[in-house]
Amino acid sequence: MATKNKITTRKFCGVDLDITEFENTFPYNQQGQQDHSVYSSFNTPSTKTEFLGYEWFYIGDEPDDSDIFDNKEVKSTGTIESDVDGIAYDFRMSGYDVSKFPAVIDQYNKFRN
């Protein structure tokens, strides 16, 4: 959950986005216990995952082919001009959709699919 010293709100495309909205949509309380079914989707038979929280992670200085990105689908297909227009229109009309689980970063600071 958000703490007093943690920055929870940042500008995203000129709009304030508060990560506590993700905490409200996908709640978690205690270490070792998660309250939303989405967390169990990260587990495998050999790996038990534990969600630690939400944070802002700046990626503006990373090149497109940076090793921190592990989303092969986006890297292989890229974004075409019509996608950019459609995404921008949807964002202007509906804002950021906090009902979708945000990107996951592992213990090595790499984004996971």
C-alpha positions in Angstrom: 0.0 0.0 0.0 1.0 3.6 -0.4 3.2 5.1 2.2 3.6 8.8 3.2 7.1 9.1 1.6 6.2 7.3 -1.6 5.3 9.3 -4.7 2.0 7.9 -6.0 0.9 10.4 -8.6 2.8 11.4 -11.8 1.9 12.9 -15.1 1.2 10.4 -17.9 0.6 12.2 -21.2 -0.3 15.3 -19.3 -2.8 13.5 -17.1 -2.3 12.8 -13.4 -2.1 9.0 -12.8 -2.2 7.7 -9.3 -0.8 4.2 -8.8 -3.0 3.8 -5.7 -5.8 3.2 -8.2 -4.0 0.0 -9.1 -3.7 -0.9 -5.4 -7.5 -0.4 -5.2 -8.2 -2.5 -8.3 -5.7 -5.2 -7.4 -5.4 -5.2 -3.6 -2.7 -6.8 -1.6 -2.2 -6.6 2.1 0.4 -8.8 3.8 3.6 -10.3 2.7 2.8 -13.9 1.7 -0.9 -13.3 1.1 -2.5 -11.7 -1.9 -6.2 -10.6 -2.2 -6.7 -10.7 -6.0 -6.8 -13.7 -8.2 -4.5 -12.1 -10.8 -1.5 -12.6 -8.6 -1.8 -16.4 -8.8 -1.3 -16.2 -12.6 2.4 -15.4 -12.0 3.0 -18.7 -10.2 4.3 -21.8 -11.9 4.7 -25.3 -10.5 8.4 -24.5 -9.7 8.1 -20.8 -8.8 6.0 -19.2 -6.2 5.8 -15.4 -6.8 5.1 -12.7 -4.3 3.8 -9.3 -5.3 5.6 -6.5 -3.4 3.9 -3.3 -4.6 3.5 -0.6 -7.2 6.1 1.9 -8.0 6.9 4.3 -10.8 9.8 3.2 -13.1 11.3 5.7 -15.5 12.1 4.2 -18.9 12.6 7.4 -20.9 16.3 7.0 -21.2 16.3 3.4 -22.3 16.8 2.5 -26.0 14.1 0.5 -27.7 16.4 -2.6 -27.8 17.3 -2.3 -24.1 17.8 -5.6 -22.2 15.3 -4.4 -19.5 12.4 -5.0 -21.9 11.2 -8.5 -22.3 8.0 -8.0 -24.2 8.9 -9.8 -27.4 5.5 -9.2 -29.1 5.8 -5.4 -28.9 9.4 -5.5 -29.9 8.7 -7.7 -33.0 5.6 -5.9 -34.3 6.4 -2.4 -33.3 3.8 0.3 -33.4 2.5 1.6 -36.7 1.2 5.1 -37.2 -2.5 4.1 -37.1 -2.0 2.4 -33.8 -0.5 5.6 -32.3 -3.6 7.6 -33.4 -6.0 5.0 -32.1 -4.2 4.8 -28.7 -4.0 8.6 -28.4 -7.8 8.9 -29.2 -8.7 6.2 -26.7 -6.6 7.8 -24.0 -8.1 11.3 -24.6 -11.6 9.8 -24.5 -11.3 7.3 -21.7 -8.1 8.1 -19.7 -5.8 5.4 -18.5 -7.5 2.0 -17.9 -6.5 0.9 -14.4 -8.6 -2.3 -14.7 -5.7 -3.8 -16.6 -2.7 -5.1 -14.6 0.3 -2.9 -15.2 3.8 -4.0 -16.3 5.6 -6.4 -14.0 9.3 -5.9 -13.2 11.2 -8.8 -11.7 14.0 -8.8 -9.1 16.5 -8.1 -11.9 14.7 -4.9 -13.1 13.5 -6.6 -16.3 9.9 -6.3 -17.6 8.1 -9.6 -17.8 5.4 -10.7 -20.2 
